[in-house]
Amino acid sequence: MSLTFHWFLPTYGDSRYLVGGGHGVPTGTTGQSRPATLAYLGQIARSAEQLGFEAALTPTGAWCEDAWLTTAMLAGLSRRLKFLVAFRPGLTSPTLAAQMAATFQRHSGRRLLLNVVTGGESHEQRAYGDFLDKDGRYARTGEFLEIVRALWRGERVTHQGTHLRVEDARLSRLPDPVPDIYFGGSSPAAGEVAAEHADVYLTWGEPPAAVAEKIAWIRKLAADRGRDIRFGIRLHVIARDTAEAAWAEANRLLDALDPALIENVQRGLSRSESTGQQRMLDLHRGSRDDLEIYPNLWAGVGLVRGGAGTALVGSHTQVAERIEEYHALGIDEFILSGHPHLEEAYWFGEGVLPILRSRGLWEHPDGAVGEEDVSIPFAGAAR
């Protein structure tokens, strides 16, 4: 099976330095930032498409722009790239979300994927008017996806559950194709929802042994339900021509971090209700020391960023080898990012992807180089 690679759209802004934020923590950076304009995000989207990424993940939360609106506006600036839209099911009715997905599929040319984010921080959820606790949010997510799946099958749905209620709901037009559901979570409640509803289970970048345990856990839960699930991993990346150059870049990012920013972010993240976030924190424990927690796996990003906090760091060959190692465990999809996202996409796309292609592990979605013109004209240019 050919590996699939996705990139990331920094809808909170970008920088040549690490940008903090996520999980209820305000964004912050040590260096000058690049605003998340449509023009800049469009540059990233077009570059990711040219380089061979399948889709681009767009985050959700109070710390970034709305993912649905942003990706809808970016769809016209690209041709093939799909958009992995993160959204929180408790904030939108299931019928409306099912309808939005169907509309997005039609108007984007079948380019929608969905990342369902239950929401790990009660204080942030309350800002949106959601006052359920963590277990309640996961139970509601299960109900939500049950309703949405039924609507996408063309069924007329009446549902009266613990958290959600719809009556005589039906879509006039179905999504074609039904978008894949990406879902992550490390708690027992998250595992149950993933096993029942996810097409792709996502984990953050932990060392291979921990990832293998997660895969075995979810695979068994899904098999008990007669389901088969694909697996993906969310990582940052710093790939260079040599290992020395890659680690020099990691150290540059680390040296630029303001200790006050690290302390502030870690204080906020320590209150996180997310099991996955606590696992990320355990990898570095707020210290700048011993951040290479496994060969070529660096936990420095997590000092100032909630959520995915590790990066693959090394030469192009070393990064390719770590990807092969995760693939051997069962990971087929990789959602990557780097600072800045535009330049780092080229480092990875021109350095690592050709190695994986030569090993028979990856193919460009547009075919072999030179088979067709995959360039994207500027908006408004004649085709």
C-alpha beads as a LAMMPS data file, in Angstrom:
LAMMPS data file: protein, C-alpha beads

383 atoms
382 bonds

1 atom types
1 bond types

-500.0 500.0 xlo xhi
-500.0 500.0 ylo yhi
-500.0 500.0 zlo zhi

Masses

1 110.0

Atoms # bond

1 1 1 0.000 0.000 0.000
2 1 1 1.331 3.403 -0.996
3 1 1 1.814 5.790 1.902
4 1 1 -0.304 8.944 2.036
5 1 1 1.108 12.289 3.163
6 1 1 -0.863 15.330 4.258
7 1 1 0.396 18.804 5.087
8 1 1 -0.955 21.457 7.468
9 1 1 -2.446 24.935 7.067
10 1 1 -1.407 27.283 9.924
11 1 1 -4.618 29.302 10.150
12 1 1 -3.300 31.014 13.314
13 1 1 -0.220 32.418 11.550
14 1 1 3.208 31.138 10.617
15 1 1 6.789 32.011 11.480
16 1 1 10.448 31.090 11.068
17 1 1 10.217 30.205 14.746
18 1 1 7.964 27.864 16.695
19 1 1 4.401 29.112 17.050
20 1 1 2.662 28.109 20.263
21 1 1 -1.034 27.583 20.891
22 1 1 -3.708 24.928 20.954
23 1 1 -5.621 23.172 23.723
24 1 1 -6.878 26.418 25.147
25 1 1 -3.442 28.089 25.099
26 1 1 -3.212 31.436 23.235
27 1 1 -0.875 31.558 20.261
28 1 1 2.564 33.044 20.719
29 1 1 5.905 33.119 18.967
30 1 1 9.418 34.273 19.767
31 1 1 9.984 35.721 16.303
32 1 1 8.174 37.717 13.662
33 1 1 5.021 36.043 12.432
34 1 1 3.371 35.724 9.026
35 1 1 -0.354 36.514 9.129
36 1 1 -2.710 33.721 8.096
37 1 1 -3.998 35.520 5.025
38 1 1 -5.740 33.670 2.224
39 1 1 -2.883 34.680 -0.072
40 1 1 -0.281 33.039 2.171
41 1 1 -2.376 29.974 2.988
42 1 1 -3.015 29.648 -0.733
43 1 1 0.740 29.584 -1.350
44 1 1 1.063 26.706 1.111
45 1 1 -1.893 24.838 -0.395
46 1 1 -0.616 25.154 -3.959
47 1 1 2.891 24.115 -2.947
48 1 1 1.623 21.103 -1.009
49 1 1 -0.410 20.060 -4.026
50 1 1 2.537 20.413 -6.406
51 1 1 4.834 18.447 -4.106
52 1 1 2.449 15.491 -3.845
53 1 1 0.631 15.884 -0.543
54 1 1 -2.851 14.388 -0.606
55 1 1 -4.592 16.831 1.730
56 1 1 -4.012 19.660 4.201
57 1 1 -5.245 19.575 7.788
58 1 1 -6.829 22.760 9.082
59 1 1 -7.125 23.073 12.890
60 1 1 -10.087 24.139 14.980
61 1 1 -10.373 26.228 18.113
62 1 1 -10.519 29.755 19.455
63 1 1 -6.816 30.202 18.665
64 1 1 -7.197 29.975 14.851
65 1 1 -9.464 30.913 11.975
66 1 1 -12.593 28.846 11.336
67 1 1 -11.647 25.738 9.374
68 1 1 -14.842 25.328 7.335
69 1 1 -14.850 28.894 6.012
70 1 1 -11.108 29.066 5.389
71 1 1 -10.886 25.833 3.415
72 1 1 -14.000 26.663 1.404
73 1 1 -12.324 29.883 0.316
74 1 1 -9.054 28.102 -0.448
75 1 1 -10.621 25.363 -2.576
76 1 1 -10.731 27.645 -5.604
77 1 1 -6.991 28.327 -5.343
78 1 1 -6.022 24.688 -5.814
79 1 1 -6.976 21.871 -8.158
80 1 1 -6.493 18.475 -6.520
81 1 1 -5.520 19.065 -2.882
82 1 1 -8.085 17.808 -0.384
83 1 1 -8.917 19.589 2.841
84 1 1 -8.942 17.733 6.148
85 1 1 -11.297 20.016 8.045
86 1 1 -11.158 19.768 11.834
87 1 1 -14.419 20.530 13.610
88 1 1 -16.081 20.028 16.981
89 1 1 -19.337 18.088 16.764
90 1 1 -20.902 19.605 19.881
91 1 1 -21.034 23.060 18.329
92 1 1 -22.998 22.211 15.172
93 1 1 -26.178 20.221 14.699
94 1 1 -25.522 16.793 13.102
95 1 1 -28.019 17.482 10.326
96 1 1 -26.373 20.792 9.452
97 1 1 -22.892 19.244 9.571
98 1 1 -23.996 16.399 7.267
99 1 1 -25.447 18.970 4.873
100 1 1 -22.327 21.152 5.002
101 1 1 -20.159 18.149 4.152
102 1 1 -22.349 17.251 1.182
103 1 1 -22.249 20.835 -0.090
104 1 1 -18.478 21.032 0.349
105 1 1 -17.997 17.814 -1.612
106 1 1 -20.037 19.121 -4.551
107 1 1 -18.524 22.588 -4.747
108 1 1 -14.917 21.547 -4.075
109 1 1 -14.887 18.634 -6.522
110 1 1 -14.909 15.827 -3.929
111 1 1 -12.066 17.209 -1.847
112 1 1 -13.351 17.040 1.736
113 1 1 -12.035 14.911 4.601
114 1 1 -13.212 15.427 8.186
115 1 1 -11.212 15.455 11.415
116 1 1 -13.679 15.097 14.289
117 1 1 -12.322 16.809 17.424
118 1 1 -14.356 16.117 20.551
119 1 1 -12.656 18.924 22.506
120 1 1 -10.273 18.282 25.369
121 1 1 -10.590 21.478 27.396
122 1 1 -13.825 22.272 29.242
123 1 1 -12.970 25.957 29.729
124 1 1 -12.573 26.434 25.974
125 1 1 -15.754 24.462 25.252
126 1 1 -17.698 26.631 27.686
127 1 1 -16.609 29.719 25.749
128 1 1 -18.560 28.244 22.822
129 1 1 -21.580 27.467 24.988
130 1 1 -20.797 23.776 25.565
131 1 1 -21.014 22.781 29.248
132 1 1 -20.677 18.992 29.051
133 1 1 -17.806 17.267 30.836
134 1 1 -15.228 15.194 28.948
135 1 1 -17.081 11.865 29.113
136 1 1 -20.289 13.596 28.105
137 1 1 -18.587 15.143 25.091
138 1 1 -17.376 11.752 23.881
139 1 1 -20.823 10.225 24.364
140 1 1 -22.326 13.088 22.366
141 1 1 -19.713 12.620 19.626
142 1 1 -20.810 8.998 19.279
143 1 1 -24.445 10.053 18.905
144 1 1 -23.447 12.795 16.489
145 1 1 -21.557 10.445 14.189
146 1 1 -24.334 7.859 14.337
147 1 1 -26.800 10.467 13.059
148 1 1 -24.440 11.869 10.422
149 1 1 -23.554 8.417 9.067
150 1 1 -27.257 7.533 8.754
151 1 1 -28.000 10.776 6.919
152 1 1 -25.115 10.165 4.529
153 1 1 -26.605 6.730 3.774
154 1 1 -29.767 8.496 2.652
155 1 1 -31.842 7.430 5.634
156 1 1 -34.601 9.476 7.242
157 1 1 -33.467 9.892 10.836
158 1 1 -35.328 10.398 14.073
159 1 1 -33.030 10.198 17.067
160 1 1 -33.679 10.946 20.713
161 1 1 -30.512 10.310 22.680
162 1 1 -28.955 11.466 25.903
163 1 1 -27.364 14.517 24.278
164 1 1 -28.825 14.947 20.786
165 1 1 -32.292 14.936 19.318
166 1 1 -33.401 15.222 15.696
167 1 1 -36.774 14.479 14.188
168 1 1 -37.501 13.363 10.615
169 1 1 -34.068 14.541 9.387
170 1 1 -33.058 13.789 5.803
171 1 1 -30.626 15.152 3.220
172 1 1 -31.948 16.170 -0.176
173 1 1 -28.517 15.550 -1.732
174 1 1 -25.942 13.078 -0.451
175 1 1 -22.164 13.617 -0.375
176 1 1 -20.314 11.851 -3.165
177 1 1 -18.117 10.349 -1.938
178 1 1 -18.872 10.203 1.761
179 1 1 -15.881 11.968 3.387
180 1 1 -13.571 9.833 5.487
181 1 1 -13.719 10.476 9.235
182 1 1 -10.359 11.005 10.984
183 1 1 -10.486 10.717 14.749
184 1 1 -7.946 10.686 17.572
185 1 1 -7.921 10.271 21.321
186 1 1 -6.069 8.305 23.967
187 1 1 -8.731 7.869 26.655
188 1 1 -10.962 4.767 26.941
189 1 1 -13.967 6.844 25.870
190 1 1 -12.115 8.028 22.763
191 1 1 -11.165 4.468 21.843
192 1 1 -14.796 3.365 21.876
193 1 1 -15.872 6.186 19.559
194 1 1 -12.943 5.611 17.201
195 1 1 -13.596 1.874 16.959
196 1 1 -17.255 2.465 16.158
197 1 1 -17.093 5.387 13.738
198 1 1 -13.592 6.331 12.493
199 1 1 -12.179 5.505 9.081
200 1 1 -8.698 6.634 10.161
201 1 1 -7.482 6.635 13.769
202 1 1 -4.914 9.359 14.422
203 1 1 -2.213 9.408 17.069
204 1 1 0.263 12.110 17.923
205 1 1 3.941 11.348 17.420
206 1 1 4.999 9.166 20.305
207 1 1 7.926 6.699 20.208
208 1 1 7.204 3.596 18.085
209 1 1 6.584 1.259 21.035
210 1 1 3.842 3.530 22.380
211 1 1 2.328 3.921 18.913
212 1 1 2.304 0.145 18.462
213 1 1 0.343 -0.226 21.713
214 1 1 -2.235 2.289 20.533
215 1 1 -2.636 0.561 17.184
216 1 1 -3.148 -2.823 18.830
217 1 1 -5.690 -1.299 21.234
218 1 1 -7.821 0.373 18.550
219 1 1 -7.465 -2.509 16.092
220 1 1 -8.904 -4.940 18.657
221 1 1 -11.763 -2.615 19.599
222 1 1 -12.633 -2.210 15.917
223 1 1 -12.325 -5.940 15.185
224 1 1 -14.737 -6.669 18.039
225 1 1 -17.246 -4.570 16.074
226 1 1 -16.438 -6.217 12.755
227 1 1 -14.648 -3.114 11.488
228 1 1 -11.239 -2.447 9.926
229 1 1 -9.566 0.924 10.524
230 1 1 -6.628 2.673 8.903
231 1 1 -4.035 4.440 11.046
232 1 1 -2.343 7.813 10.765
233 1 1 0.137 9.866 12.769
234 1 1 0.503 13.622 13.304
235 1 1 4.091 14.916 13.393
236 1 1 6.157 18.006 12.716
237 1 1 9.265 17.579 10.593
238 1 1 12.703 19.133 10.146
239 1 1 14.437 17.395 7.221
240 1 1 17.681 18.630 5.718
241 1 1 20.454 17.406 3.424
242 1 1 22.489 16.349 6.450
243 1 1 21.633 15.370 10.025
244 1 1 23.905 18.156 11.284
245 1 1 21.930 20.780 9.380
246 1 1 18.612 19.408 10.648
247 1 1 19.685 19.418 14.295
248 1 1 21.186 22.869 13.894
249 1 1 17.749 24.062 12.806
250 1 1 16.070 22.324 15.755
251 1 1 18.553 23.963 18.117
252 1 1 17.962 27.360 16.502
253 1 1 14.235 27.015 17.156
254 1 1 14.897 25.895 20.723
255 1 1 17.393 28.666 21.487
256 1 1 14.892 31.297 20.354
257 1 1 12.200 30.215 22.825
258 1 1 11.490 32.692 25.578
259 1 1 11.610 30.877 28.951
260 1 1 8.598 32.903 30.061
261 1 1 6.620 31.624 27.071
262 1 1 7.555 28.030 27.864
263 1 1 6.552 28.468 31.497
264 1 1 3.233 30.075 30.573
265 1 1 2.334 27.418 28.011
266 1 1 3.335 24.524 30.269
267 1 1 1.304 25.963 33.129
268 1 1 -1.745 26.065 30.896
269 1 1 -1.221 22.632 29.381
270 1 1 -0.703 21.026 32.779
271 1 1 -4.407 21.662 33.432
272 1 1 -5.438 19.892 30.231
273 1 1 -8.137 17.216 30.486
274 1 1 -6.805 15.509 27.354
275 1 1 -5.132 12.134 27.954
276 1 1 -3.207 12.573 24.720
277 1 1 -1.986 15.989 25.822
278 1 1 -0.751 14.579 29.117
279 1 1 1.144 11.901 27.191
280 1 1 2.783 14.664 25.136
281 1 1 3.781 16.527 28.298
282 1 1 5.319 13.368 29.754
283 1 1 7.742 13.240 26.825
284 1 1 9.611 16.406 27.870
285 1 1 8.187 17.429 31.306
286 1 1 8.760 21.088 30.474
287 1 1 12.540 20.743 30.255
288 1 1 14.833 21.762 27.412
289 1 1 17.098 18.791 28.207
290 1 1 17.029 15.339 26.581
291 1 1 14.480 16.296 23.953
292 1 1 15.502 13.558 21.509
293 1 1 13.186 10.947 23.041
294 1 1 13.854 8.354 20.312
295 1 1 16.285 8.437 17.393
296 1 1 15.257 11.400 15.222
297 1 1 12.130 12.083 17.325
298 1 1 12.332 15.503 19.028
299 1 1 9.892 16.748 21.682
300 1 1 10.904 20.408 21.532
301 1 1 7.775 21.609 19.749
302 1 1 5.650 20.555 22.711
303 1 1 7.365 23.079 24.971
304 1 1 5.225 25.856 23.479
305 1 1 2.493 24.083 21.532
306 1 1 -0.519 22.086 22.627
307 1 1 -1.519 18.996 20.696
308 1 1 1.068 17.417 18.441
309 1 1 4.393 18.234 20.095
310 1 1 7.043 16.084 18.414
311 1 1 9.050 16.388 15.211
312 1 1 11.026 14.044 13.019
313 1 1 14.511 15.597 12.809
314 1 1 17.356 14.381 10.643
315 1 1 18.710 13.957 7.164
316 1 1 16.246 13.136 4.418
317 1 1 17.318 9.499 4.585
318 1 1 16.952 9.336 8.370
319 1 1 13.472 10.862 8.260
320 1 1 12.489 8.383 5.543
321 1 1 13.767 5.532 7.730
322 1 1 11.686 6.685 10.711
323 1 1 8.633 6.883 8.461
324 1 1 9.293 3.334 7.306
325 1 1 9.555 2.269 10.945
326 1 1 6.149 3.734 11.769
327 1 1 4.718 2.238 8.596
328 1 1 5.909 -1.217 9.686
329 1 1 3.743 -0.796 12.784
330 1 1 0.641 -0.124 10.688
331 1 1 0.751 3.636 10.026
332 1 1 -0.246 4.427 6.443
333 1 1 -1.044 8.148 6.646
334 1 1 1.249 10.931 7.864
335 1 1 0.018 14.444 8.684
336 1 1 3.084 16.669 8.774
337 1 1 3.977 20.297 9.360
338 1 1 7.021 22.492 9.915
339 1 1 8.113 26.045 10.602
340 1 1 7.678 27.876 8.392
341 1 1 5.127 25.699 6.655
342 1 1 5.839 26.913 3.137
343 1 1 9.591 26.305 3.146
344 1 1 9.437 23.113 5.216
345 1 1 6.969 21.582 2.761
346 1 1 9.658 21.880 0.079
347 1 1 12.399 20.458 2.291
348 1 1 10.279 17.369 2.892
349 1 1 8.665 17.172 -0.533
350 1 1 11.893 17.497 -2.476
351 1 1 14.121 15.660 -0.002
352 1 1 12.212 12.824 1.664
353 1 1 9.401 11.942 -0.738
354 1 1 11.769 11.020 -3.606
355 1 1 13.529 8.548 -1.288
356 1 1 10.234 6.922 -0.335
357 1 1 9.224 6.813 -3.991
358 1 1 12.482 5.081 -4.915
359 1 1 11.720 2.462 -2.258
360 1 1 8.265 1.809 -3.659
361 1 1 6.474 3.321 -0.653
362 1 1 4.963 6.415 -2.229
363 1 1 3.593 7.660 -5.538
364 1 1 2.799 11.220 -6.515
365 1 1 -1.011 11.585 -6.761
366 1 1 -0.575 13.217 -10.166
367 1 1 1.562 10.387 -11.515
368 1 1 5.229 10.302 -12.422
369 1 1 7.077 13.592 -12.708
370 1 1 6.704 14.941 -16.210
371 1 1 3.570 12.959 -17.095
372 1 1 1.383 16.032 -16.999
373 1 1 1.422 19.699 -16.184
374 1 1 0.385 19.939 -12.545
375 1 1 1.049 23.655 -12.152
376 1 1 -1.713 25.813 -10.722
377 1 1 -2.401 29.198 -12.327
378 1 1 -2.930 32.246 -10.187
379 1 1 -6.559 33.018 -9.457
380 1 1 -8.127 34.715 -12.442
381 1 1 -5.444 33.658 -14.914
382 1 1 -6.531 32.147 -18.214
383 1 1 -6.256 28.377 -18.386

Bonds

1 1 1 2
2 1 2 3
3 1 3 4
4 1 4 5
5 1 5 6
6 1 6 7
7 1 7 8
8 1 8 9
9 1 9 10
10 1 10 11
11 1 11 12
12 1 12 13
13 1 13 14
14 1 14 15
15 1 15 16
16 1 16 17
17 1 17 18
18 1 18 19
19 1 19 20
20 1 20 21
21 1 21 22
22 1 22 23
23 1 23 24
24 1 24 25
25 1 25 26
26 1 26 27
27 1 27 28
28 1 28 29
29 1 29 30
30 1 30 31
31 1 31 32
32 1 32 33
33 1 33 34
34 1 34 35
35 1 35 36
36 1 36 37
37 1 37 38
38 1 38 39
39 1 39 40
40 1 40 41
41 1 41 42
42 1 42 43
43 1 43 44
44 1 44 45
45 1 45 46
46 1 46 47
47 1 47 48
48 1 48 49
49 1 49 50
50 1 50 51
51 1 51 52
52 1 52 53
53 1 53 54
54 1 54 55
55 1 55 56
56 1 56 57
57 1 57 58
58 1 58 59
59 1 59 60
60 1 60 61
61 1 61 62
62 1 62 63
63 1 63 64
64 1 64 65
65 1 65 66
66 1 66 67
67 1 67 68
68 1 68 69
69 1 69 70
70 1 70 71
71 1 71 72
72 1 72 73
73 1 73 74
74 1 74 75
75 1 75 76
76 1 76 77
77 1 77 78
78 1 78 79
79 1 79 80
80 1 80 81
81 1 81 82
82 1 82 83
83 1 83 84
84 1 84 85
85 1 85 86
86 1 86 87
87 1 87 88
88 1 88 89
89 1 89 90
90 1 90 91
91 1 91 92
92 1 92 93
93 1 93 94
94 1 94 95
95 1 95 96
96 1 96 97
97 1 97 98
98 1 98 99
99 1 99 100
100 1 100 101
101 1 101 102
102 1 102 103
103 1 103 104
104 1 104 105
105 1 105 106
106 1 106 107
107 1 107 108
108 1 108 109
109 1 109 110
110 1 110 111
111 1 111 112
112 1 112 113
113 1 113 114
114 1 114 115
115 1 115 116
116 1 116 117
117 1 117 118
118 1 118 119
119 1 119 120
120 1 120 121
121 1 121 122
122 1 122 123
123 1 123 124
124 1 124 125
125 1 125 126
126 1 126 127
127 1 127 128
128 1 128 129
129 1 129 130
130 1 130 131
131 1 131 132
132 1 132 133
133 1 133 134
134 1 134 135
135 1 135 136
136 1 136 137
137 1 137 138
138 1 138 139
139 1 139 140
140 1 140 141
141 1 141 142
142 1 142 143
143 1 143 144
144 1 144 145
145 1 145 146
146 1 146 147
147 1 147 148
148 1 148 149
149 1 149 150
150 1 150 151
151 1 151 152
152 1 152 153
153 1 153 154
154 1 154 155
155 1 155 156
156 1 156 157
157 1 157 158
158 1 158 159
159 1 159 160
160 1 160 161
161 1 161 162
162 1 162 163
163 1 163 164
164 1 164 165
165 1 165 166
166 1 166 167
167 1 167 168
168 1 168 169
169 1 169 170
170 1 170 171
171 1 171 172
172 1 172 173
173 1 173 174
174 1 174 175
175 1 175 176
176 1 176 177
177 1 177 178
178 1 178 179
179 1 179 180
180 1 180 181
181 1 181 182
182 1 182 183
183 1 183 184
184 1 184 185
185 1 185 186
186 1 186 187
187 1 187 188
188 1 188 189
189 1 189 190
190 1 190 191
191 1 191 192
192 1 192 193
193 1 193 194
194 1 194 195
195 1 195 196
196 1 196 197
197 1 197 198
198 1 198 199
199 1 199 200
200 1 200 201
201 1 201 202
202 1 202 203
203 1 203 204
204 1 204 205
205 1 205 206
206 1 206 207
207 1 207 208
208 1 208 209
209 1 209 210
210 1 210 211
211 1 211 212
212 1 212 213
213 1 213 214
214 1 214 215
215 1 215 216
216 1 216 217
217 1 217 218
218 1 218 219
219 1 219 220
220 1 220 221
221 1 221 222
222 1 222 223
223 1 223 224
224 1 224 225
225 1 225 226
226 1 226 227
227 1 227 228
228 1 228 229
229 1 229 230
230 1 230 231
231 1 231 232
232 1 232 233
233 1 233 234
234 1 234 235
235 1 235 236
236 1 236 237
237 1 237 238
238 1 238 239
239 1 239 240
240 1 240 241
241 1 241 242
242 1 242 243
243 1 243 244
244 1 244 245
245 1 245 246
246 1 246 247
247 1 247 248
248 1 248 249
249 1 249 250
250 1 250 251
251 1 251 252
252 1 252 253
253 1 253 254
254 1 254 255
255 1 255 256
256 1 256 257
257 1 257 258
258 1 258 259
259 1 259 260
260 1 260 261
261 1 261 262
262 1 262 263
263 1 263 264
264 1 264 265
265 1 265 266
266 1 266 267
267 1 267 268
268 1 268 269
269 1 269 270
270 1 270 271
271 1 271 272
272 1 272 273
273 1 273 274
274 1 274 275
275 1 275 276
276 1 276 277
277 1 277 278
278 1 278 279
279 1 279 280
280 1 280 281
281 1 281 282
282 1 282 283
283 1 283 284
284 1 284 285
285 1 285 286
286 1 286 287
287 1 287 288
288 1 288 289
289 1 289 290
290 1 290 291
291 1 291 292
292 1 292 293
293 1 293 294
294 1 294 295
295 1 295 296
296 1 296 297
297 1 297 298
298 1 298 299
299 1 299 300
300 1 300 301
301 1 301 302
302 1 302 303
303 1 303 304
304 1 304 305
305 1 305 306
306 1 306 307
307 1 307 308
308 1 308 309
309 1 309 310
310 1 310 311
311 1 311 312
312 1 312 313
313 1 313 314
314 1 314 315
315 1 315 316
316 1 316 317
317 1 317 318
318 1 318 319
319 1 319 320
320 1 320 321
321 1 321 322
322 1 322 323
323 1 323 324
324 1 324 325
325 1 325 326
326 1 326 327
327 1 327 328
328 1 328 329
329 1 329 330
330 1 330 331
331 1 331 332
332 1 332 333
333 1 333 334
334 1 334 335
335 1 335 336
336 1 336 337
337 1 337 338
338 1 338 339
339 1 339 340
340 1 340 341
341 1 341 342
342 1 342 343
343 1 343 344
344 1 344 345
345 1 345 346
346 1 346 347
347 1 347 348
348 1 348 349
349 1 349 350
350 1 350 351
351 1 351 352
352 1 352 353
353 1 353 354
354 1 354 355
355 1 355 356
356 1 356 357
357 1 357 358
358 1 358 359
359 1 359 360
360 1 360 361
361 1 361 362
362 1 362 363
363 1 363 364
364 1 364 365
365 1 365 366
366 1 366 367
367 1 367 368
368 1 368 369
369 1 369 370
370 1 370 371
371 1 371 372
372 1 372 373
373 1 373 374
374 1 374 375
375 1 375 376
376 1 376 377
377 1 377 378
378 1 378 379
379 1 379 380
380 1 380 381
381 1 381 382
382 1 382 383
